[in-house]
Amino acid sequence: MRWSEPSWACLSFSRRPRKPFGLSHAEPAKRCVNGAGALARGRPRFWRDQTELSIKRLKTSIKTTEKTVMKVALITPAFSRHLPLLQISSETIDKHCDPSIEHFVIVSRAEERLFRSMASSRRHIIIAEDILPASLFRLPFFVKGREVWLTPGFRPVRGWIVQQILKLCAVDFTPADVLVFMDTDVFFIRSFEPRCVLTGDGNVRLLQKPGVGQSPSHQQWHQAAAKLLNIPPQPYFGADFIGNLITWRRDVAMALRERITETGKANWAKQLSRELSISEYIVYGIFVQELLGPERSGHSYTEEDLCLNSWDLIRRDQAAEQHDKFVAEVAGAVRPEHVAVNIQSNLGFPPSDYRKVISSIEHVVEN
């Protein structure tokens, strides 16, 4: 199979397309994008045309990958303070994940030496500065123990936003068909193979939780996504797309970057860096739901999360004290589709106890 290289158009500076002469933005579009969301009906023509541009290459890519075995890669952004948990998380990857699944850990250049020993034939240490666009750079020193990222105009960019930009950069350093994003506090407890990212119809799963995530902060993310995608804003687009083990298609992520660049006044990374609050998972989910649709994206929606989030099961200040109760509640909440569990670092467990907790959960689940 011939891997398609990232399009340099993703890194160009494109102007917002002009409104076609004689067409009112209020005029209903004659046709809707096949398989796309309800916004296709009545969408101004330039939105539809730009969507068609973004998916021309995508169609060919989907037809090609459907006939082959999907190559899967795990992506983990990390900081030095996450290193103890990352080491344990990596142990569970090596124990439960198929050998064909590679693991990419993204770190800053200043901290790369701390992670260097973790590199292996499966695990690759990626330096953030090597993959970020030139529109972002990091100060060579820490401020109050934290990294500081700036634009060329010396405007600070929130670290959380940089992390999201880095995830969209994953298409530049791995040819894998499917990108699986996981934090350092996610631990595999069951076998994970490439087929796990597919639904019954052979498409790549996309977590979509209808009616979930309608808080003010989530609504702010939905509105920010609409602005980046250049679609009519809504307070809420009907579903949440956030989880702890999220699957994206590489070709769809590339099309998303192109979409943001084509419809904005700057390249995709620069536009994201301007946002104060945004969720990359919601941007991707709304892009698929409202502009592409399952048929063209190669995704199928599912409400089944691959990872169990444990922080709702017991009070944070009691998790470490009530070890046995916590393990029992987590193991009791694990469903057949769960291949991993998220045990947040703020639950109070010292790093030395994580292996014991995970081992105990594995033992209960296996029996």
Order of alpha helices (4+ residues) and beta strands (2+ residues): alpha-beta-alpha-beta-alpha-beta-alpha-beta-beta-beta-alpha-beta-beta-beta-beta-alpha-beta-beta-alpha-alpha-alpha-alpha-beta-beta-alpha-alpha-beta-alpha
